[in-house]
């Protein structure tokens, strides 16, 4: 059985009828879009999507910082920049 990562689900035909109502009914949470009772995608409000992208960026930066943690510094003067 396919796992659904949203508490709100909607069929493609329901979504076609009124996408704005679907998003309003989800109250800012993700919506799983189903086609023949299988998840074909997820819809998320713009605000949630933006926060997800920010979190992913933070995780990537954190990983980069961890990989550079053991590096030795290189002295640089401001005139060289």
Secondary structure as GFF3:
##gff-version 3
##sequence-region A 1 81
A	DSSP	beta_strand	8	11	.	.	.	ID=ss1
A	DSSP	alpha_helix	12	17	.	.	.	ID=ss2
A	DSSP	alpha_helix	19	26	.	.	.	ID=ss3
A	DSSP	beta_strand	31	35	.	.	.	ID=ss4
A	DSSP	beta_strand	38	43	.	.	.	ID=ss5
A	DSSP	alpha_helix	46	68	.	.	.	ID=ss6
A	DSSP	three_ten_helix	78	80	.	.	.	ID=ss7
###
